[in-house]
């Protein structure tokens, strides 16, 4: 398959406009794959031209013309008596039987049709069970009173912030000299 797609056949047939043809020829100059396909299409076109006009045989033409002729006239419609039934479909549209296979095969086929439905139901039930168990485990969780509280003390946070930022927070109303004296 070439990069030019249907434009390649249009190029070989001479159907492209001036700008489109120039772009296609520029692509052929750069792409070996498309150039090889264009050469193959040109060779095919030369061979087809060399074949000349193929004339169909007399017998083929006669058979084709016979297919277009009208057939025999239709038989006249059957006249029924006034009280006579019109057959099994009296007043109803014609219907086909649902299944034309013998009864034994129909039962086996029905069992096979039910099997995939059972698989889907089983897969759906298993999915619901897993989701239900997971939701119950998440909802039950553990007792929040037994978990340790994670809350850093403000003093620790202030010291850590002062070390990383180089800024000393003033949380106490003490003078700054006493704050710098303490290690």
LINKA-V384193 format. One record per backbone hydrogen bond with DSSP energy under -1.0 kcal/mol. NH is the residue of the N-H (numbers start at 1). CO is the residue of the C=O. If there is no record, write none. Layout:
NH|CO + NH|CO
This chain:
7|4 + 8|5 + 10|6 + 11|7 + 12|8 + 13|9 + 15|10 + 21|17 + 22|18 + 23|19 + 24|20 + 25|21 + 26|22 + 27|23 + 28|24 + 29|25 + 31|27 + 35|31 + 36|32 + 37|33 + 38|34 + 39|35 + 40|36 + 41|37 + 42|38 + 43|39 + 44|40 + 45|41 + 46|42 + 47|43 + 48|44 + 49|45 + 50|46 + 51|47 + 61|57 + 62|58 + 63|59 + 64|60 + 65|61 + 66|62 + 67|63 + 84|81 + 90|87 + 92|89 + 106|102 + 107|103 + 108|104 + 109|105 + 110|106 + 111|107 + 112|108 + 113|109 + 114|110 + 115|111 + 118|114 + 119|115 + 120|116 + 121|117 + 122|118 + 123|119 + 124|120 + 125|121 + 126|122 + 127|123 + 128|124 + 129|125 + 130|126 + 131|127 + 132|128 + 133|129 + 134|130 + 135|131 + 136|132 + 137|133 + 138|134 + 139|135 + 140|136 + 141|137 + 146|143 + 157|153 + 158|154 + 159|155 + 160|156 + 161|157 + 162|158 + 163|159 + 164|160 + 165|161 + 166|162 + 179|175 + 180|176 + 181|177 + 182|178
